[in-house]
Amino acid sequence: MIIQFSVRNFKTFKNKVTLSLVASNYDKTNLEDNNVYEIEKFSNRLLKSLVVFGANASGKTKLFDAMAFMRWFVVNSSVKTQEGDEIDTDTFRFNSESELGSSEFEIIYLLNNIQYRYGFEITREKVISEWLFQKKLTKKPKEVELFYRDDMEIFYHNSFKKMKLLIKEGDGILRNNALLLSVSNQFKVKEAKEIVDYFRKFNFLLGNEPFRYQEFSLSQISLKSEIGSKIIETMKRFDTGISDVEVKEIRIEDNHHFPAEIRDKISELTKKGKDLTILEAEAIHKKFDAEYNFIDNVRMDFDEDESSGTQKLLAILGPIFETLISGHIIVIDELDSRLHPKIVTHIVQLFNSKETNPRNSQLIINTHNSNLLSENLFRRDQIWFTEKNRYGEGMLISLSEFKVRQGENFEEKYLEGRFGGIPFIKNLNDLFN
């Protein structure tokens, strides 16, 4: 479970901001039992879900981009970059000092009853520093350094002595544009592998195009797995009019109708012996006679005939159920886009429930939908806002930092601008004068 995530000088965030999933001791409500997870021997209680509100271009998506970048760099920097490659970080560009400065990422999380604090500082040219600490959940917990990297000089704890020997004996095993953690995983250092695997299991649904992440849902339906069954049953219960979904594999053999760049990619994969198939889905709807007696099923092409909201729903349900079953984390950009508020509410409630979320998975979303503030879904410490100052610098603020009376209408106060995170729009009437 994530405890907190911090980022500095990445995209819109010039100064360090921290997103915390630690439950406040001053915000105990009737949502306490379901929305909060209390861990034995751990000093903090953790939140199962969190929502970020904000105006357009205020940094909601950029915050998730920072988390996704950190995951990518941890998993891939040792295998998908070469000596001399630039690191694909993106500093705050509206300031001459930060534009040429370094970016910093840090995450604190729980894994196997151990608290880890891992982070790194980078420029486009190299890794400046990298650190990993752990704290075991004992009566007197003490944070222990596992390693600290300063440029190419590394200070190790015994658990990383295998990597120390490799780097000492090898030549160029650790590059200045790759993370020690990522390289250690590549060389099968047990402790590193456990941590990198943790990052791999993050689910990120970024962007509004369902085709980017629908393949997993379709594959689960095709396999008739537990997740696939839950997807179909949920589609029925959410009043989509769909009684079933069937998925079939189409082997790509005749590709002349694809654009040239896709044909070239297909040819390249074919030469490598890749088995090229795509998954196509059909939605099954019931057909009735004049007296409304069921007479047959009608098959509809999912991509051509179903609404964009129905397509998105099917695409996200697979990763959502996989997260709930596995006990991992899922981050969804604009969950409410194309979906009815009631559907969004029910999805959030899946995570805020002991019954449907027994493994304490975590859901992190952003949204424009202020209705979620009035559904009695979130505690104050689960609600965050992004906004920018006059210099374009992004900020991150929790609702728990504001004084709010018991029973006060969060949505009303938010739309009034009391918490920030809304656009300040000037009158447009004079444009037509």
C-alpha positions in Angstrom: 0.0 0.0 0.0 1.2 3.5 -0.8 1.8 5.8 2.2 2.8 8.9 0.2 4.3 10.0 -3.1 6.3 13.2 -3.6 7.6 14.9 -6.8 9.6 18.0 -7.4 10.4 19.9 -10.7 8.4 17.7 -13.0 6.1 19.2 -15.6 3.8 21.7 -13.7 5.2 21.0 -10.3 8.2 23.3 -9.7 8.3 22.9 -6.0 7.9 19.7 -4.1 4.4 18.4 -3.6 3.3 15.3 -1.6 0.2 13.2 -2.0 -0.5 11.3 1.3 -2.7 8.3 1.9 -2.3 8.5 5.6 -5.6 8.7 7.4 -6.0 11.7 9.7 -6.8 11.1 13.3 -9.0 14.2 13.3 -11.3 13.1 10.6 -13.1 10.1 12.1 -16.6 9.8 10.6 -19.1 7.1 9.7 -16.8 6.2 6.8 -14.0 5.2 9.1 -14.6 1.4 9.1 -14.8 1.0 5.3 -12.5 3.8 3.9 -9.6 3.3 6.3 -7.3 0.3 6.8 -5.6 -0.1 10.2 -2.4 -2.1 10.1 -1.2 -4.0 13.2 2.1 -2.5 14.6 2.0 0.3 12.0 1.9 3.8 13.4 -0.5 5.1 10.7 -3.8 4.1 9.3 -4.0 4.1 5.5 -6.8 5.3 3.1 -8.2 2.8 0.5 -9.1 5.5 -2.0 -8.3 9.1 -2.9 -9.7 11.7 -5.3 -8.0 14.8 -6.8 -10.1 17.7 -8.1 -8.9 20.7 -10.0 -9.5 23.0 -12.9 -8.3 22.2 -16.4 -4.5 22.4 -16.8 -4.1 22.7 -13.0 -1.9 19.6 -12.7 -4.3 16.7 -12.0 -3.1 14.5 -14.9 0.5 15.8 -14.5 0.6 14.4 -11.0 -0.4 10.9 -12.3 2.2 11.3 -15.1 4.8 11.8 -12.4 3.8 8.5 -10.7 3.7 6.7 -14.0 7.2 8.0 -15.0 8.6 6.9 -11.7 7.2 3.4 -12.3 8.5 3.3 -15.9 12.0 4.4 -14.9 12.3 1.9 -12.1 11.2 -1.0 -14.2 12.9 -0.1 -17.5 15.9 2.2 -17.1 18.4 -0.8 -17.1 16.9 -2.6 -20.1 15.3 0.1 -22.4 18.0 2.7 -22.3 21.5 2.6 -23.8 24.7 4.4 -22.8 24.4 8.1 -23.7 20.5 8.1 -24.0 18.8 11.1 -22.5 16.5 10.5 -19.6 12.9 11.4 -20.6 12.2 13.7 -17.6 10.3 17.0 -18.2 11.2 19.9 -15.9 9.1 23.0 -15.1 9.7 25.2 -18.1 8.2 28.5 -17.0 11.3 29.3 -14.8 14.8 29.7 -16.1 16.3 28.1 -13.0 14.1 25.0 -12.8 14.1 24.4 -16.5 17.8 23.4 -16.3 17.5 21.8 -12.9 17.0 18.3 -11.6 13.8 16.4 -10.9 13.1 14.4 -7.8 10.7 11.5 -7.1 10.1 9.6 -3.8 7.6 7.0 -2.7 6.9 5.5 0.8 5.0 2.3 0.8 4.3 -1.0 2.7 5.4 -4.3 1.3 5.4 -7.6 3.2 5.0 -5.7 6.6 8.0 -3.6 5.8 7.9 0.1 5.1 10.2 1.2 2.3 11.3 4.7 1.3 12.7 4.9 -2.2 13.6 7.8 -4.4 15.9 9.3 -6.9 17.1 12.7 -8.3 17.8 13.0 -12.0 18.5 15.3 -14.9 18.1 14.5 -18.6 21.8 13.5 -18.6 22.2 11.3 -15.5 21.1 10.0 -12.1 22.4 12.4 -9.5 21.3 10.4 -6.4 19.3 7.4 -5.5 18.3 6.0 -2.1 16.5 3.1 -0.5 15.5 2.8 3.2 13.4 0.3 5.1 11.6 0.2 8.4 10.3 -3.1 9.9 7.0 -3.0 11.8 8.3 -3.7 15.3 7.7 -2.2 18.6 10.6 0.2 18.2 10.8 0.7 14.4 14.1 2.2 13.1 14.7 3.3 9.5 17.7 1.5 8.0 19.6 2.5 4.9 19.8 -0.2 2.3 21.8 1.8 -0.2 22.6 5.4 -1.1 23.9 6.5 -4.4 25.7 9.8 -5.0 26.4 10.1 -8.7 28.4 6.9 -9.4 29.5 6.4 -5.8 27.4 3.9 -3.9 27.1 3.0 -0.2 25.6 -0.4 0.4 23.9 -2.3 3.2 24.7 -6.0 3.4 21.5 -7.1 1.6 22.9 -5.5 -1.6 26.4 -6.9 -1.3 25.8 -9.1 -4.4 25.3 -5.9 -6.5 28.4 -4.4 -4.9 30.5 -7.4 -6.1 29.1 -7.2 -9.6 29.9 -3.5 -10.0 33.3 -3.9 -8.5 34.2 -6.8 -10.8 32.4 -5.7 -13.9 33.0 -2.9 -16.3 30.2 -0.5 -17.1 27.4 -2.6 -15.5 25.9 0.5 -13.9 25.3 3.4 -16.3 24.8 7.0 -15.2 21.4 7.1 -16.9 20.1 3.9 -15.2 18.9 3.3 -11.7 20.8 1.0 -9.4 17.5 -0.6 -8.3 16.7 -1.4 -11.9 20.1 -2.8 -12.6 20.1 -4.8 -9.4 16.8 -6.4 -10.5 18.3 -7.3 -13.8 21.1 -9.2 -12.0 18.5 -11.0 -9.8 19.3 -9.3 -6.5 16.4 -10.7 -4.4 15.6 -7.5 -2.5 15.7 -5.4 -5.7 13.4 -7.9 -7.5 10.8 -7.7 -4.8 10.7 -3.9 -5.0 10.7 -3.7 -8.8 7.9 -6.3 -8.9 5.9 -4.0 -6.6 6.2 -1.2 -9.1 5.3 -3.5 -12.0 2.0 -4.3 -10.3 0.8 -0.6 -10.4 -2.1 -0.2 -12.7 -2.2 3.1 -14.6 -5.2 4.0 -16.8 -4.1 7.3 -18.3 -5.9 8.9 -21.3 -9.5 8.7 -22.4 -9.2 6.3 -25.2 -10.4 2.8 -24.1 -8.5 1.0 -26.8 -5.3 1.8 -25.0 -6.2 -0.5 -22.1 -9.1 -2.7 -23.2 -7.1 -5.7 -24.3 -6.7 -7.0 -20.7 -10.5 -6.9 -20.2 -11.1 -8.7 -23.5 -8.5 -11.3 -22.8 -10.1 -12.1 -19.4 -13.5 -12.5 -21.1 -12.0 -14.8 -23.8 -10.4 -16.9 -21.1 -13.7 -17.1 -19.1 -11.8 -16.2 -16.0 -13.1 -15.0 -12.7 -12.3 -11.4 -13.8 -14.1 -12.0 -17.1 -17.2 -13.2 -15.4 -17.3 -10.2 -13.1 -16.9 -7.9 -16.1 -19.9 -9.3 -17.9 -22.1 -9.5 -14.8 -21.2 -5.8 -14.0 -22.1 -4.7 -17.5 -25.5 -6.3 -17.0 -26.1 -4.7 -13.6 -25.0 -1.3 -14.8 -28.0 -1.1 -17.2 -26.1 -1.1 -20.4 -28.7 -3.3 -22.2 -26.0 -5.9 -22.7 -26.8 -9.5 -21.7 -23.4 -11.0 -22.6 -20.1 -10.3 -24.3 -18.3 -12.7 -26.6 -14.7 -12.3 -27.6 -13.0 -14.0 -30.5 -9.3 -14.0 -31.7 -8.6 -12.8 -35.2 -5.2 -13.8 -36.6 -3.6 -11.0 -38.7 -2.6 -12.6 -42.0 -3.8 -10.2 -44.7 -2.7 -6.8 -43.6 -2.9 -4.8 -46.9 -5.7 -2.7 -45.6 -3.6 -1.3 -42.7 -1.7 2.0 -43.0 1.9 1.7 -44.2 3.5 2.3 -40.8 1.3 -0.4 -39.1 2.1 -2.8 -42.0 5.8 -2.3 -41.4 5.4 -2.9 -37.7 3.4 -6.1 -38.4 6.1 -7.3 -40.8 8.8 -6.6 -38.2 7.0 -8.6 -35.5 6.2 -11.5 -38.0 9.9 -11.8 -38.8 10.6 -12.2 -35.1 8.2 -15.1 -34.9 5.5 -13.2 -33.0 2.0 -14.7 -33.2 -0.1 -11.7 -34.2 -3.7 -11.8 -33.1 -6.3 -9.2 -32.2 -9.3 -9.6 -30.0 -12.7 -8.5 -31.3 -15.8 -8.2 -29.0 -19.4 -8.6 -29.7 -22.2 -7.3 -27.4 -25.2 -9.6 -27.1 -28.6 -7.8 -26.8 -32.0 -9.4 -26.5 -34.6 -9.1 -29.2 -38.4 -9.1 -28.5 -41.5 -9.5 -30.6 -44.5 -7.1 -30.7 -45.8 -8.5 -27.3 -42.3 -8.1 -25.8 -41.6 -11.8 -25.7 -37.9 -12.7 -26.1 -37.3 -14.2 -29.5 -33.6 -14.0 -30.3 -30.2 -12.5 -29.5 -28.8 -9.6 -31.6 -25.0 -9.4 -32.0 -23.5 -5.9 -32.1 -19.9 -5.0 -32.9 -18.6 -3.5 -29.6 -16.4 -0.9 -31.2 -18.8 0.2 -33.9 -22.2 0.0 -32.2 -21.8 0.5 -28.5 -21.5 4.0 -27.0 -18.1 5.4 -26.0 -19.2 5.2 -22.3 -20.0 1.5 -22.6 -16.7 0.9 -24.4 -14.8 2.7 -21.6 -16.7 0.8 -18.9 -15.7 -2.6 -20.3 -12.1 -1.4 -20.8 -11.6 -0.3 -17.2 -13.5 -3.1 -15.4 -10.7 -5.7 -16.1 -7.9 -3.7 -14.5 -10.2 -2.6 -11.6 -11.2 -6.2 -10.7 -7.6 -7.4 -11.1 -6.6 -4.8 -8.6 -9.3 -5.7 -6.1 -8.4 -9.4 -6.3 -4.6 -8.9 -6.1 -4.5 -6.2 -3.5 -2.5 -3.8 -5.6 -2.9 -0.1 -6.6 -4.7 1.4 -9.5 -4.5 5.0 -10.7 -7.2 6.3 -13.2 -7.1 9.6 -15.0 -10.5 11.2 -15.3 -12.5 8.1 -14.2 -15.7 10.1 -14.7 -15.1 10.9 -18.3 -17.9 9.3 -20.4 -19.4 7.5 -17.4 -22.5 8.4 -15.5 -21.9 9.7 -11.9 -23.8 6.8 -10.4 -21.5 4.3 -12.1 -18.4 6.2 -10.9 -19.9 6.2 -7.3 -20.4 2.4 -7.4 -16.8 1.8 -8.7 -15.4 3.9 -5.8 -17.6 2.0 -3.3 -16.0 -1.2 -4.5 -12.7 0.0 -3.0 -14.3 1.6 0.1 -15.7 -1.7 1.3 -14.4 -4.5 3.5 -16.6 -6.9 1.6 -15.5 -6.1 -2.0 -12.0 -5.0 -1.1 -10.8 -7.5 1.5 -7.1 -7.2 0.4 -7.2 -3.4 0.9 -6.4 -2.4 -2.7 -6.0 1.3 -3.3 -7.8 3.5 -5.9 -6.4 6.9 -6.8 -8.5 9.0 -9.3 -8.9 12.5 -10.5 -12.1 14.1 -11.7 -14.1 17.3 -12.5 -17.3 15.8 -11.2 -18.2 17.7 -8.1 -21.2 15.4 -7.5 -18.7 13.0 -5.9 -18.3 15.5 -3.1 -21.9 15.1 -2.1 -22.3 11.3 -2.3 -20.9 10.7 1.2 -18.1 8.7 -0.5 -14.9 10.4 0.8 -13.6 11.7 4.1 -11.9 15.1 4.0 -8.4 13.5 4.0 -9.3 11.5 0.9 -10.1 14.7 -1.1 -7.3 16.7 -2.7 -7.1 19.8 -5.0 -4.6 20.9 -7.6 -4.2 24.5 -8.7 -1.7 26.9 -10.1 -0.3 30.2 -8.9 0.2 33.3 -11.1 3.6 31.9 -12.2 2.1 28.6 -13.5 3.5 26.6 -10.6 1.3 23.6 -9.6 0.2 23.1 -5.9 -1.4 20.2 -4.1 -3.7 20.8 -1.2 -5.8 18.4 1.0 -9.3 19.3 2.1 -8.2 18.2 5.6 -6.1 21.4 5.7 -9.3 23.5 5.7 -11.7 24.1 8.6 -15.0 22.5 7.6 -17.9 22.2 10.0 -19.5 18.8 10.6 -22.2 18.2 8.0 -21.1 21.0 5.8 -21.8 20.6 2.0 -18.3 20.0 0.4 -19.6 20.4 -3.1 -21.3 23.7 -2.5 -18.2 25.2 -0.8 -15.9 23.8 -3.5 -17.9 25.4 -6.4 -17.9 28.6 -4.4 -14.1 28.5 -4.6 -13.5 28.1 -0.9 -11.0 25.2 -1.3 -9.4 26.4 -4.6 -9.0 24.0 -7.5 -11.6 25.7 -9.8 -11.1 27.9 -12.8 -11.5 31.7 -12.5 -13.2 32.6 -15.7 -13.5 36.1 -17.1 -16.7 37.2 -18.8 -16.8 36.5 -22.5 -19.7 38.8 -23.5 -17.4 41.5 -24.8 -16.0 39.1 -27.4 -19.2 39.6 -29.4 -19.3 43.4 -29.1 
